[in-house]
Amino acid sequence: MLCPVLLRAQSNDEVLAKAGDKTVTKEEFLERFEMTPWPRAPKKVTPEDLKKDFLYTLAAEKLWAAKAHEMGLDTSKAIKMAFSSLEKMYVRDALWQVEIKQKTVIPESEEAKGYLRTRFAYKTDYLISGSEEAIKQMYDSLRSGSSFDTMLKKNGSKGPDTLTVSYGMMEEAVEDEIYNLMVGQYTPPVFTPNGWCIFRLRDIVELRQNPKDQEKVAQLVKKITNERATARVYQQFFRNFFSSQKVTVDSKIFKKLADNLVRLAKEKKDTDSIPDSSSITLQPPDILRLEEAFSPEVLKTNFVQFEKNPVSLKQFIEEFAMEGFSTLAPEARGVYSIFNRVVRKYIENEMLTREAFKRGLQNLPEVKKSLDMWKDNYLSQLLRSTFKDSSDVSEAEALQYYHKMQQGSTGSASVKIVEVLTDSLEVAEKVLDAIKKDTDIHELARMYSKREDAKRTGGETDFFSVNEGEIGHIAANMAIGDIYGPLKLPEGYSIFKVIGKKEDSTHIDKPFSELKESIKKELSTEKAYNSAVKYTVKLAAEYGLKIDEKALESTQVINIPMFTFRYMGFGGKLPAVPLSAPFFDWVSPWMEYKSDLP
């Protein structure tokens, strides 16, 4: 289902920042400010400071995007792959708006039925079977006079003896059958996620509703009736759209792909020491290795046999890689089953995407606006990554820094954090929800973090320099006890809590040989960051960056930034807006540069 995203009633195109042909409008600023996690710096507590820091971060993103576009990076394979996947998701979502959302109508009678059902709970017992044929035999026996209680004993029910059914708990069709019963009556066989069931009504309990809960009840009824009405429209669309279309895949290639997925899953499990109870997740680089199992000629052959524009094996692998792949066990039967669903969903999505493009939905202003925002974010990240790759540190530089450490004169503060690192946005969402409920982040790290030592340490790190990567720079401006995330890193999504801070230590009790690599890593990340700061100042001058501080000052914000998902029509989930880590240290040198101009 498509969950609502916080959107403003009217568009506001007033420009807060402009760099070349790139702009930050008030609308984009508001949307991203209110949907982006942002550290609350102890020394920067005013709303105006926070607004400025966020706008400067977005302005830097636009500057880097402008340069990346000028350099032709938007034609790179990495951007094309990521952007193509995103574009398809957005045009499918636009098709959903037209074909599903706009056609979904909730009759008043549905809401009335919902309110009535919230007043009662139905206590049932049930017969259950994994076989439709077996449950039908049980039903025939009941209709022939067999005792329900006797059959319960024979059935050896897998579930509890009784099940209390309340409004919204079951699928609508199952709920209708149960709520239409009188005490002692039973339903015909109905399918549930647990198997085929026959429910018998034992009792009807009237629920006491506190007048204070009326708003919650109204929200529940609205949510469920909307979901059910949407599902009916979707099911009708699905039958009409897919019934006359037939698409096949090359069965030999399918089998070889599945076999190699089993191999990759086994390798991942062994390499990462993944326990039997945990999912094995293959990331894009892992899945792209599937290409190694095929010759260049085979990669060019058609894997998905559309009547027009069939999809080559290479194209499929590249698009499949952007989605990732997870399995609980690297055994062939399970992997084959999951991969079969993946391929089927790919075909359905591709058919929907082609229909959306056929209708020109990619040209809708709201689609183009969202895609431009994401593309700028992708381009800026791609260009920034080149600075990280070109920040080598010599052994002499590391040794010089080591001597400064001995003297306590590096000027580098240190932080200590508890971190949960995950490859999955779904897991990140679970972690954030659990933190809101006051779950200890140490326990969450043990449960979810991909760091190998998280189970032992509870995700707790030693003290490390604030110059050591994006986490360090962000943590430097956080107070002890503050939590930030998710932060998008090359290795996944990080959610962390600051649990300690201290100034430069003067006591070094380890030899240089033991500290050399960690020193090189710290100096490399600091060098890359400083280079990025200087380059941003250069870009601000090159593209004539202009900031409208009066317009920013008049911009009213909801000062509770949050992390929000956007659920896309026909499936798919992504952050509601691109995630941008704080980056505004370039502003002071830029101001100095401007003041020095004649």
DRENTI-670065 format. One record per residue (C-alpha): x, y, z. Coordinates in steps of 0.05 Angstrom, whole numbers, plus 5000, padded with zeros to 4 digits. Example, Ala and Ser with C-alpha at 12.3 -4.5 7.8 and 13.67 -1.06 7.14 Angstrom:
2
{xx:5246 yy:4910 zz:5156}
{xx:5273 yy:4979 zz:5143}
//
This chain:
598
{xx:5000 yy:5000 zz:5000}
{xx:5022 yy:5072 zz:4990}
{xx:5034 yy:5105 zz:5056}
{xx:5026 yy:5180 zz:5059}
{xx:5088 yy:5224 zz:5060}
{xx:5088 yy:5292 zz:5092}
{xx:5074 yy:5340 zz:5034}
{xx:5057 yy:5413 zz:5035}
{xx:4990 yy:5439 zz:5010}
{xx:5021 yy:5486 zz:4960}
{xx:5085 yy:5490 zz:4921}
{xx:5135 yy:5543 zz:4940}
{xx:5188 yy:5555 zz:4888}
{xx:5222 yy:5614 zz:4922}
{xx:5298 yy:5603 zz:4915}
{xx:5339 yy:5602 zz:4979}
{xx:5406 yy:5584 zz:4946}
{xx:5430 yy:5586 zz:4874}
{xx:5494 yy:5558 zz:4844}
{xx:5499 yy:5562 zz:4768}
{xx:5435 yy:5529 zz:4743}
{xx:5425 yy:5490 zz:4808}
{xx:5378 yy:5517 zz:4861}
{xx:5352 yy:5500 zz:4930}
{xx:5279 yy:5522 zz:4931}
{xx:5241 yy:5535 zz:4995}
{xx:5198 yy:5474 zz:4980}
{xx:5258 yy:5427 zz:4975}
{xx:5290 yy:5458 zz:5037}
{xx:5227 yy:5448 zz:5079}
{xx:5215 yy:5377 zz:5055}
{xx:5286 yy:5355 zz:5067}
{xx:5296 yy:5393 zz:5132}
{xx:5235 yy:5361 zz:5164}
{xx:5250 yy:5291 zz:5139}
{xx:5325 yy:5287 zz:5152}
{xx:5356 yy:5265 zz:5218}
{xx:5401 yy:5321 zz:5242}
{xx:5447 yy:5325 zz:5303}
{xx:5430 yy:5377 zz:5355}
{xx:5497 yy:5411 zz:5366}
{xx:5508 yy:5433 zz:5438}
{xx:5538 yy:5499 zz:5416}
{xx:5485 yy:5512 zz:5363}
{xx:5416 yy:5511 zz:5393}
{xx:5379 yy:5566 zz:5358}
{xx:5331 yy:5547 zz:5302}
{xx:5364 yy:5599 zz:5256}
{xx:5432 yy:5566 zz:5264}
{xx:5403 yy:5498 zz:5249}
{xx:5367 yy:5524 zz:5187}
{xx:5431 yy:5558 zz:5162}
{xx:5473 yy:5495 zz:5172}
{xx:5423 yy:5453 zz:5135}
{xx:5417 yy:5502 zz:5077}
{xx:5493 yy:5506 zz:5071}
{xx:5495 yy:5429 zz:5069}
{xx:5444 yy:5429 zz:5012}
{xx:5481 yy:5485 zz:4976}
{xx:5545 yy:5445 zz:4978}
{xx:5508 yy:5385 zz:4949}
{xx:5483 yy:5428 zz:4891}
{xx:5554 yy:5456 zz:4879}
{xx:5583 yy:5386 zz:4875}
{xx:5526 yy:5362 zz:4831}
{xx:5536 yy:5420 zz:4783}
{xx:5610 yy:5403 zz:4777}
{xx:5596 yy:5329 zz:4769}
{xx:5547 yy:5344 zz:4713}
{xx:5599 yy:5389 zz:4679}
{xx:5650 yy:5333 zz:4684}
{xx:5601 yy:5284 zz:4651}
{xx:5594 yy:5240 zz:4712}
{xx:5520 yy:5235 zz:4701}
{xx:5536 yy:5189 zz:4642}
{xx:5576 yy:5141 zz:4685}
{xx:5553 yy:5069 zz:4693}
{xx:5544 yy:5076 zz:4768}
{xx:5497 yy:5136 zz:4761}
{xx:5459 yy:5106 zz:4703}
{xx:5446 yy:5041 zz:4741}
{xx:5424 yy:5075 zz:4805}
{xx:5383 yy:5129 zz:4771}
{xx:5348 yy:5081 zz:4723}
{xx:5324 yy:5039 zz:4781}
{xx:5299 yy:5101 zz:4818}
{xx:5265 yy:5130 zz:4756}
{xx:5227 yy:5066 zz:4744}
{xx:5203 yy:5065 zz:4816}
{xx:5177 yy:5137 zz:4811}
{xx:5141 yy:5126 zz:4745}
{xx:5108 yy:5063 zz:4773}
{xx:5087 yy:5104 zz:4832}
{xx:5057 yy:5156 zz:4786}
{xx:5018 yy:5100 zz:4751}
{xx:4993 yy:5077 zz:4820}
{xx:4968 yy:5147 zz:4834}
{xx:4928 yy:5147 zz:4769}
{xx:4902 yy:5075 zz:4768}
{xx:4895 yy:5058 zz:4842}
{xx:4896 yy:5117 zz:4889}
{xx:4852 yy:5164 zz:4848}
{xx:4802 yy:5108 zz:4835}
{xx:4797 yy:5086 zz:4908}
{xx:4732 yy:5107 zz:4940}
{xx:4710 yy:5088 zz:5010}
{xx:4634 yy:5082 zz:5017}
{xx:4604 yy:5111 zz:5081}
{xx:4575 yy:5042 zz:5094}
{xx:4645 yy:5013 zz:5098}
{xx:4665 yy:5062 zz:5153}
{xx:4600 yy:5050 zz:5190}
{xx:4613 yy:4975 zz:5187}
{xx:4684 yy:4988 zz:5213}
{xx:4660 yy:5029 zz:5272}
{xx:4610 yy:4974 zz:5290}
{xx:4662 yy:4920 zz:5287}
{xx:4710 yy:4958 zz:5333}
{xx:4659 yy:4949 zz:5388}
{xx:4663 yy:4873 zz:5389}
{xx:4715 yy:4817 zz:5392}
{xx:4698 yy:4747 zz:5368}
{xx:4726 yy:4688 zz:5406}
{xx:4737 yy:4628 zz:5361}
{xx:4768 yy:4559 zz:5358}
{xx:4789 yy:4529 zz:5293}
{xx:4810 yy:4470 zz:5250}
{xx:4873 yy:4481 zz:5209}
{xx:4909 yy:4446 zz:5153}
{xx:4963 yy:4462 zz:5102}
{xx:4922 yy:4424 zz:5049}
{xx:4861 yy:4453 zz:5015}
{xx:4836 yy:4384 zz:4999}
{xx:4842 yy:4361 zz:5072}
{xx:4805 yy:4421 zz:5099}
{xx:4749 yy:4410 zz:5049}
{xx:4743 yy:4339 zz:5073}
{xx:4737 yy:4364 zz:5145}
{xx:4683 yy:4413 zz:5123}
{xx:4644 yy:4358 zz:5088}
{xx:4648 yy:4316 zz:5151}
{xx:4621 yy:4374 zz:5193}
{xx:4563 yy:4384 zz:5146}
{xx:4549 yy:4310 zz:5150}
{xx:4540 yy:4315 zz:5225}
{xx:4610 yy:4304 zz:5254}
{xx:4625 yy:4339 zz:5320}
{xx:4670 yy:4400 zz:5316}
{xx:4700 yy:4384 zz:5384}
{xx:4716 yy:4313 zz:5364}
{xx:4749 yy:4338 zz:5300}
{xx:4790 yy:4388 zz:5340}
{xx:4820 yy:4331 zz:5380}
{xx:4834 yy:4291 zz:5316}
{xx:4861 yy:4352 zz:5280}
{xx:4914 yy:4367 zz:5333}
{xx:4909 yy:4442 zz:5319}
{xx:4976 yy:4475 zz:5308}
{xx:4952 yy:4540 zz:5339}
{xx:4923 yy:4558 zz:5407}
{xx:4857 yy:4527 zz:5427}
{xx:4823 yy:4594 zz:5417}
{xx:4835 yy:4656 zz:5377}
{xx:4803 yy:4723 zz:5392}
{xx:4790 yy:4761 zz:5328}
{xx:4783 yy:4837 zz:5328}
{xx:4771 yy:4887 zz:5273}
{xx:4828 yy:4892 zz:5223}
{xx:4865 yy:4832 zz:5250}
{xx:4848 yy:4785 zz:5192}
{xx:4841 yy:4792 zz:5117}
{xx:4774 yy:4825 zz:5099}
{xx:4744 yy:4762 zz:5068}
{xx:4761 yy:4720 zz:5130}
{xx:4737 yy:4774 zz:5177}
{xx:4670 yy:4778 zz:5140}
{xx:4660 yy:4703 zz:5148}
{xx:4674 yy:4706 zz:5223}
{xx:4634 yy:4769 zz:5238}
{xx:4574 yy:4740 zz:5202}
{xx:4571 yy:4679 zz:5248}
{xx:4524 yy:4667 zz:5306}
{xx:4552 yy:4632 zz:5368}
{xx:4562 yy:4558 zz:5353}
{xx:4565 yy:4567 zz:5278}
{xx:4628 yy:4556 zz:5236}
{xx:4656 yy:4584 zz:5172}
{xx:4669 yy:4548 zz:5106}
{xx:4744 yy:4535 zz:5093}
{xx:4782 yy:4601 zz:5088}
{xx:4855 yy:4614 zz:5072}
{xx:4899 yy:4650 zz:5123}
{xx:4974 yy:4662 zz:5124}
{xx:4980 yy:4602 zz:5172}
{xx:4941 yy:4554 zz:5128}
{xx:4870 yy:4533 zz:5111}
{xx:4822 yy:4542 zz:5170}
{xx:4751 yy:4530 zz:5192}
{xx:4732 yy:4578 zz:5249}
{xx:4677 yy:4565 zz:5300}
{xx:4648 yy:4623 zz:5340}
{xx:4650 yy:4609 zz:5415}
{xx:4630 yy:4677 zz:5442}
{xx:4621 yy:4751 zz:5424}
{xx:4652 yy:4801 zz:5473}
{xx:4631 yy:4874 zz:5474}
{xx:4692 yy:4918 zz:5483}
{xx:4691 yy:4977 zz:5530}
{xx:4715 yy:5039 zz:5493}
{xx:4740 yy:5099 zz:5531}
{xx:4714 yy:5165 zz:5502}
{xx:4786 yy:5187 zz:5502}
{xx:4802 yy:5133 zz:5451}
{xx:4752 yy:5158 zz:5399}
{xx:4806 yy:5191 zz:5358}
{xx:4848 yy:5127 zz:5357}
{xx:4787 yy:5087 zz:5336}
{xx:4772 yy:5136 zz:5281}
{xx:4844 yy:5132 zz:5256}
{xx:4841 yy:5056 zz:5257}
{xx:4776 yy:5053 zz:5218}
{xx:4802 yy:5103 zz:5167}
{xx:4867 yy:5065 zz:5158}
{xx:4835 yy:4996 zz:5150}
{xx:4778 yy:5018 zz:5105}
{xx:4827 yy:5055 zz:5061}
{xx:4874 yy:4995 zz:5056}
{xx:4816 yy:4948 zz:5039}
{xx:4785 yy:4994 zz:4988}
{xx:4854 yy:5004 zz:4956}
{xx:4866 yy:4929 zz:4955}
{xx:4801 yy:4918 zz:4918}
{xx:4818 yy:4969 zz:4864}
{xx:4888 yy:4940 zz:4859}
{xx:4864 yy:4869 zz:4851}
{xx:4817 yy:4890 zz:4795}
{xx:4872 yy:4928 zz:4760}
{xx:4920 yy:4869 zz:4769}
{xx:4871 yy:4821 zz:4737}
{xx:4856 yy:4867 zz:4678}
{xx:4927 yy:4889 zz:4666}
{xx:4965 yy:4823 zz:4671}
{xx:4914 yy:4773 zz:4647}
{xx:4927 yy:4782 zz:4573}
{xx:5003 yy:4789 zz:4576}
{xx:5050 yy:4731 zz:4572}
{xx:5125 yy:4736 zz:4585}
{xx:5175 yy:4679 zz:4591}
{xx:5247 yy:4672 zz:4614}
{xx:5303 yy:4628 zz:4590}
{xx:5298 yy:4567 zz:4636}
{xx:5371 yy:4545 zz:4627}
{xx:5397 yy:4614 zz:4645}
{xx:5348 yy:4617 zz:4704}
{xx:5376 yy:4553 zz:4732}
{xx:5448 yy:4575 zz:4724}
{xx:5433 yy:4642 zz:4757}
{xx:5398 yy:4607 zz:4816}
{xx:5456 yy:4557 zz:4823}
{xx:5506 yy:4615 zz:4826}
{xx:5463 yy:4652 zz:4876}
{xx:5468 yy:4591 zz:4921}
{xx:5543 yy:4592 zz:4912}
{xx:5548 yy:4667 zz:4928}
{xx:5503 yy:4659 zz:4989}
{xx:5547 yy:4603 zz:5016}
{xx:5610 yy:4644 zz:5005}
{xx:5578 yy:4704 zz:5039}
{xx:5557 yy:4662 zz:5098}
{xx:5627 yy:4633 zz:5107}
{xx:5665 yy:4698 zz:5094}
{xx:5623 yy:4740 zz:5141}
{xx:5613 yy:4684 zz:5193}
{xx:5537 yy:4693 zz:5189}
{xx:5502 yy:4649 zz:5241}
{xx:5448 yy:4599 zz:5219}
{xx:5392 yy:4642 zz:5249}
{xx:5410 yy:4705 zz:5210}
{xx:5393 yy:4726 zz:5139}
{xx:5446 yy:4725 zz:5085}
{xx:5442 yy:4789 zz:5045}
{xx:5476 yy:4797 zz:4979}
{xx:5492 yy:4870 zz:4962}
{xx:5499 yy:4899 zz:4892}
{xx:5574 yy:4883 zz:4886}
{xx:5559 yy:4811 zz:4906}
{xx:5503 yy:4802 zz:4855}
{xx:5542 yy:4834 zz:4799}
{xx:5591 yy:4776 zz:4807}
{xx:5538 yy:4734 zz:4773}
{xx:5564 yy:4761 zz:4707}
{xx:5629 yy:4723 zz:4719}
{xx:5591 yy:4657 zz:4708}
{xx:5572 yy:4675 zz:4636}
{xx:5611 yy:4690 zz:4573}
{xx:5604 yy:4759 zz:4541}
{xx:5562 yy:4727 zz:4486}
{xx:5513 yy:4696 zz:4535}
{xx:5507 yy:4761 zz:4574}
{xx:5481 yy:4794 zz:4510}
{xx:5427 yy:4741 zz:4499}
{xx:5355 yy:4754 zz:4519}
{xx:5337 yy:4728 zz:4588}
{xx:5267 yy:4758 zz:4596}
{xx:5228 yy:4746 zz:4532}
{xx:5183 yy:4807 zz:4523}
{xx:5150 yy:4811 zz:4455}
{xx:5182 yy:4879 zz:4445}
{xx:5248 yy:4901 zz:4474}
{xx:5268 yy:4837 zz:4510}
{xx:5315 yy:4843 zz:4569}
{xx:5386 yy:4817 zz:4561}
{xx:5418 yy:4776 zz:4616}
{xx:5468 yy:4831 zz:4630}
{xx:5413 yy:4883 zz:4638}
{xx:5374 yy:4837 zz:4684}
{xx:5434 yy:4824 zz:4729}
{xx:5450 yy:4899 zz:4734}
{xx:5378 yy:4917 zz:4751}
{xx:5371 yy:4857 zz:4798}
{xx:5434 yy:4879 zz:4834}
{xx:5404 yy:4946 zz:4853}
{xx:5350 yy:4909 zz:4893}
{xx:5395 yy:4862 zz:4932}
{xx:5378 yy:4790 zz:4952}
{xx:5365 yy:4758 zz:5020}
{xx:5356 yy:4686 zz:5042}
{xx:5356 yy:4652 zz:5110}
{xx:5396 yy:4592 zz:5085}
{xx:5442 yy:4580 zz:5025}
{xx:5406 yy:4517 zz:5005}
{xx:5382 yy:4507 zz:4934}
{xx:5308 yy:4496 zz:4945}
{xx:5298 yy:4559 zz:4986}
{xx:5342 yy:4602 zz:4940}
{xx:5306 yy:4576 zz:4878}
{xx:5238 yy:4594 zz:4909}
{xx:5259 yy:4664 zz:4929}
{xx:5293 yy:4677 zz:4862}
{xx:5231 yy:4653 zz:4825}
{xx:5191 yy:4706 zz:4862}
{xx:5244 yy:4758 zz:4847}
{xx:5241 yy:4744 zz:4773}
{xx:5165 yy:4745 zz:4772}
{xx:5164 yy:4811 zz:4809}
{xx:5216 yy:4839 zz:4761}
{xx:5173 yy:4821 zz:4702}
{xx:5111 yy:4852 zz:4734}
{xx:5150 yy:4916 zz:4751}
{xx:5179 yy:4920 zz:4681}
{xx:5110 yy:4914 zz:4650}
{xx:5083 yy:4969 zz:4696}
{xx:5143 yy:5013 zz:4682}
{xx:5134 yy:5007 zz:4607}
{xx:5060 yy:5024 zz:4613}
{xx:5078 yy:5086 zz:4655}
{xx:5130 yy:5109 zz:4604}
{xx:5080 yy:5096 zz:4548}
{xx:5033 yy:5145 zz:4582}
{xx:5088 yy:5197 zz:4591}
{xx:5084 yy:5196 zz:4667}
{xx:5159 yy:5208 zz:4671}
{xx:5145 yy:5279 zz:4648}
{xx:5099 yy:5297 zz:4706}
{xx:5127 yy:5357 zz:4744}
{xx:5125 yy:5321 zz:4812}
{xx:5163 yy:5262 zz:4783}
{xx:5216 yy:5305 zz:4750}
{xx:5224 yy:5347 zz:4813}
{xx:5236 yy:5286 zz:4857}
{xx:5283 yy:5254 zz:4807}
{xx:5324 yy:5317 zz:4799}
{xx:5332 yy:5321 zz:4874}
{xx:5357 yy:5249 zz:4879}
{xx:5402 yy:5256 zz:4818}
{xx:5437 yy:5317 zz:4848}
{xx:5448 yy:5277 zz:4912}
{xx:5477 yy:5218 zz:4873}
{xx:5523 yy:5262 zz:4832}
{xx:5550 yy:5300 zz:4892}
{xx:5565 yy:5234 zz:4928}
{xx:5600 yy:5206 zz:4867}
{xx:5646 yy:5266 zz:4860}
{xx:5659 yy:5269 zz:4935}
{xx:5681 yy:5196 zz:4934}
{xx:5739 yy:5214 zz:4888}
{xx:5769 yy:5256 zz:4944}
{xx:5767 yy:5196 zz:4991}
{xx:5804 yy:5155 zz:4939}
{xx:5860 yy:5205 zz:4930}
{xx:5882 yy:5220 zz:5002}
{xx:5943 yy:5176 zz:5011}
{xx:5985 yy:5187 zz:5074}
{xx:6060 yy:5173 zz:5075}
{xx:6095 yy:5138 zz:5132}
{xx:6133 yy:5202 zz:5147}
{xx:6068 yy:5240 zz:5156}
{xx:6041 yy:5186 zz:5201}
{xx:6105 yy:5186 zz:5243}
{xx:6103 yy:5262 zz:5250}
{xx:6031 yy:5257 zz:5275}
{xx:6051 yy:5202 zz:5323}
{xx:6102 yy:5248 zz:5355}
{xx:6048 yy:5302 zz:5362}
{xx:6005 yy:5250 zz:5396}
{xx:6061 yy:5237 zz:5446}
{xx:6065 yy:5311 zz:5460}
{xx:5990 yy:5319 zz:5464}
{xx:5989 yy:5372 zz:5410}
{xx:5947 yy:5343 zz:5354}
{xx:5888 yy:5386 zz:5373}
{xx:5842 yy:5327 zz:5358}
{xx:5784 yy:5312 zz:5405}
{xx:5759 yy:5241 zz:5412}
{xx:5690 yy:5209 zz:5417}
{xx:5662 yy:5143 zz:5438}
{xx:5599 yy:5115 zz:5408}
{xx:5552 yy:5055 zz:5406}
{xx:5536 yy:5038 zz:5334}
{xx:5487 yy:4994 zz:5296}
{xx:5510 yy:4983 zz:5224}
{xx:5464 yy:4949 zz:5176}
{xx:5457 yy:4938 zz:5101}
{xx:5381 yy:4942 zz:5105}
{xx:5336 yy:5003 zz:5109}
{xx:5283 yy:4957 zz:5138}
{xx:5330 yy:4939 zz:5196}
{xx:5347 yy:5013 zz:5205}
{xx:5273 yy:5027 zz:5212}
{xx:5266 yy:4972 zz:5265}
{xx:5325 yy:5000 zz:5303}
{xx:5298 yy:5071 zz:5303}
{xx:5229 yy:5047 zz:5325}
{xx:5259 yy:5007 zz:5381}
{xx:5301 yy:5067 zz:5404}
{xx:5237 yy:5108 zz:5408}
{xx:5211 yy:5055 zz:5456}
{xx:5273 yy:5063 zz:5500}
{xx:5306 yy:4997 zz:5479}
{xx:5380 yy:4997 zz:5498}
{xx:5420 yy:5011 zz:5435}
{xx:5473 yy:4961 zz:5460}
{xx:5421 yy:4905 zz:5454}
{xx:5401 yy:4930 zz:5385}
{xx:5473 yy:4928 zz:5363}
{xx:5479 yy:4856 zz:5387}
{xx:5416 yy:4837 zz:5349}
{xx:5424 yy:4875 zz:5284}
{xx:5494 yy:4903 zz:5273}
{xx:5535 yy:4872 zz:5217}
{xx:5600 yy:4889 zz:5254}
{xx:5632 yy:4822 zz:5273}
{xx:5648 yy:4842 zz:5344}
{xx:5581 yy:4876 zz:5359}
{xx:5555 yy:4815 zz:5396}
{xx:5614 yy:4819 zz:5443}
{xx:5618 yy:4894 zz:5452}
{xx:5545 yy:4913 zz:5442}
{xx:5567 yy:4960 zz:5386}
{xx:5611 yy:5001 zz:5433}
{xx:5675 yy:5030 zz:5403}
{xx:5739 yy:5054 zz:5434}
{xx:5751 yy:5129 zz:5434}
{xx:5769 yy:5152 zz:5363}
{xx:5787 yy:5219 zz:5333}
{xx:5731 yy:5265 zz:5309}
{xx:5771 yy:5272 zz:5245}
{xx:5761 yy:5198 zz:5230}
{xx:5707 yy:5198 zz:5178}
{xx:5637 yy:5226 zz:5173}
{xx:5615 yy:5194 zz:5239}
{xx:5671 yy:5231 zz:5275}
{xx:5654 yy:5298 zz:5244}
{xx:5581 yy:5291 zz:5261}
{xx:5593 yy:5264 zz:5332}
{xx:5639 yy:5324 zz:5346}
{xx:5578 yy:5369 zz:5345}
{xx:5534 yy:5323 zz:5386}
{xx:5523 yy:5320 zz:5461}
{xx:5534 yy:5257 zz:5502}
{xx:5469 yy:5216 zz:5498}
{xx:5449 yy:5243 zz:5430}
{xx:5430 yy:5192 zz:5375}
{xx:5439 yy:5203 zz:5301}
{xx:5420 yy:5163 zz:5240}
{xx:5413 yy:5131 zz:5193}
{xx:5477 yy:5157 zz:5162}
{xx:5491 yy:5128 zz:5093}
{xx:5562 yy:5101 zz:5090}
{xx:5596 yy:5059 zz:5035}
{xx:5590 yy:4998 zz:5081}
{xx:5516 yy:5009 zz:5099}
{xx:5470 yy:5050 zz:5143}
{xx:5497 yy:5072 zz:5211}
{xx:5456 yy:5092 zz:5272}
{xx:5498 yy:5113 zz:5331}
{xx:5495 yy:5143 zz:5401}
{xx:5550 yy:5186 zz:5431}
{xx:5569 yy:5159 zz:5499}
{xx:5636 yy:5194 zz:5511}
{xx:5676 yy:5255 zz:5491}
{xx:5745 yy:5279 zz:5511}
{xx:5798 yy:5328 zz:5489}
{xx:5866 yy:5308 zz:5460}
{xx:5900 yy:5256 zz:5503}
{xx:5972 yy:5266 zz:5524}
{xx:5986 yy:5193 zz:5542}
{xx:6008 yy:5145 zz:5487}
{xx:6029 yy:5076 zz:5512}
{xx:6033 yy:5040 zz:5445}
{xx:6091 yy:5039 zz:5395}
{xx:6085 yy:5071 zz:5327}
{xx:6084 yy:5003 zz:5292}
{xx:6018 yy:4986 zz:5327}
{xx:5986 yy:5053 zz:5313}
{xx:6012 yy:5067 zz:5243}
{xx:5953 yy:5040 zz:5204}
{xx:5900 yy:5074 zz:5248}
{xx:5939 yy:5139 zz:5244}
{xx:5942 yy:5134 zz:5168}
{xx:5867 yy:5121 zz:5165}
{xx:5853 yy:5182 zz:5209}
{xx:5899 yy:5228 zz:5170}
{xx:5872 yy:5203 zz:5104}
{xx:5800 yy:5217 zz:5123}
{xx:5820 yy:5285 zz:5152}
{xx:5858 yy:5302 zz:5089}
{xx:5799 yy:5282 zz:5045}
{xx:5752 yy:5323 zz:5087}
{xx:5796 yy:5385 zz:5086}
{xx:5805 yy:5378 zz:5011}
{xx:5729 yy:5374 zz:5004}
{xx:5722 yy:5438 zz:5045}
{xx:5772 yy:5475 zz:5002}
{xx:5741 yy:5448 zz:4938}
{xx:5672 yy:5470 zz:4959}
{xx:5698 yy:5541 zz:4970}
{xx:5728 yy:5538 zz:4900}
{xx:5662 yy:5513 zz:4871}
{xx:5622 yy:5567 zz:4908}
{xx:5665 yy:5620 zz:4874}
{xx:5664 yy:5585 zz:4806}
{xx:5588 yy:5579 zz:4804}
{xx:5573 yy:5645 zz:4838}
{xx:5536 yy:5616 zz:4898}
{xx:5483 yy:5662 zz:4925}
{xx:5446 yy:5651 zz:4991}
{xx:5381 yy:5689 zz:5005}
{xx:5386 yy:5696 zz:5081}
{xx:5324 yy:5739 zz:5086}
{xx:5282 yy:5686 zz:5051}
{xx:5313 yy:5633 zz:5096}
{xx:5297 yy:5674 zz:5158}
{xx:5224 yy:5679 zz:5138}
{xx:5219 yy:5604 zz:5125}
{xx:5180 yy:5572 zz:5181}
{xx:5200 yy:5500 zz:5198}
{xx:5176 yy:5444 zz:5242}
{xx:5238 yy:5437 zz:5284}
{xx:5232 yy:5362 zz:5297}
{xx:5270 yy:5331 zz:5239}
{xx:5254 yy:5257 zz:5232}
{xx:5272 yy:5198 zz:5188}
{xx:5214 yy:5179 zz:5143}
{xx:5205 yy:5125 zz:5091}
{xx:5165 yy:5134 zz:5027}
{xx:5127 yy:5071 zz:5006}
{xx:5120 yy:5071 zz:4931}
{xx:5060 yy:5048 zz:4891}
{xx:5065 yy:4975 zz:4866}
{xx:5121 yy:4962 zz:4916}
{xx:5187 yy:4991 zz:4936}
{xx:5211 yy:5034 zz:4994}
{xx:5264 yy:5088 zz:5000}
{xx:5279 yy:5146 zz:5046}
{xx:5227 yy:5201 zz:5035}
{xx:5284 yy:5248 zz:5015}
{xx:5359 yy:5238 zz:5000}
{xx:5400 yy:5232 zz:5064}
{xx:5453 yy:5286 zz:5069}
{xx:5504 yy:5286 zz:5126}
{xx:5520 yy:5355 zz:5156}
{xx:5573 yy:5391 zz:5116}
{xx:5580 yy:5466 zz:5129}
{xx:5653 yy:5475 zz:5152}
{xx:5667 yy:5506 zz:5084}
{xx:5623 yy:5567 zz:5099}
{xx:5673 yy:5606 zz:5143}
{xx:5730 yy:5602 zz:5092}
{xx:5681 yy:5620 zz:5037}
{xx:5659 yy:5681 zz:5076}
{xx:5732 yy:5701 zz:5086}
{xx:5745 yy:5690 zz:5012}
{xx:5687 yy:5736 zz:4994}
{xx:5709 yy:5790 zz:5043}
{xx:5779 yy:5790 zz:5013}
{xx:5752 yy:5805 zz:4943}
{xx:5761 yy:5877 zz:4920}
//
